[in-house]
């Protein structure tokens, strides 16, 4: 079993808690960062621009994605053109559609060929990957985020789809595939096995990577010891003098 240090897939931390991001910045396994408005809201971010600028002050040298939050393409364009000025390492996240299901591919094509690094996000189908790949061809460095975890949430195996997505991206060497919405450490192993370029990992999953390749007998014993220690701490007792039903 591969250890975390042997992984070929690049690990990007997914979150918007500044303290956690700074801690992960010191972790050599973490090669980049991604955020989104939902994560920012959960973290209590009130000022989008101020938060982004503070993050980039402390993390200036690793790829980091900030997402537009408009629903009209003209405003998406304006926001993207501002966000890209925040730093050389910044990628602008553009959702694959707006909330009305209208494709953002024309905007993606315009931005990437204007030299703006984009991260096209919220994709779940191969036809979306195919069309985005064509739009990105010949443009600036880009990421293609396919939400493999959400695909799995529907009962579908995401691995064949992600492998097929990699074949599409071979036609656009400027673009890298992100395995997004990771649910468990197994997803990291799956992404690595198919040659996926990047996987986004939450803090809790990243902490579990230390168990990658752990001996299962040892893990079993650790589990038993945890149950025993928690029972002792809780003070649980079954008094032998008390008969059942008494």
Secondary structure, DSSP 4 states (H G I P E B T S, - for coil): ---GGG--SEEEEE---HHHHHHHHT-TTEEEEE--HHHHHHTT---HHHHHHHHHHH--SSEEEEE---SSHHHHHHHHHHHGGG-TTEEEEEESB-TT--B-HHHHHHHHHTT--EEEEEE-SHHHHHHHHHHHTTSS-EEEEE-HHHHHHTT--HHHHHHHHHHHHTT-TTEEEEE-S--SHHHHHHHHHHT-SEEEE-HHHHHHGGGTT--HHHHHHHHHHHHHHHHHHHT----TTSPTT-
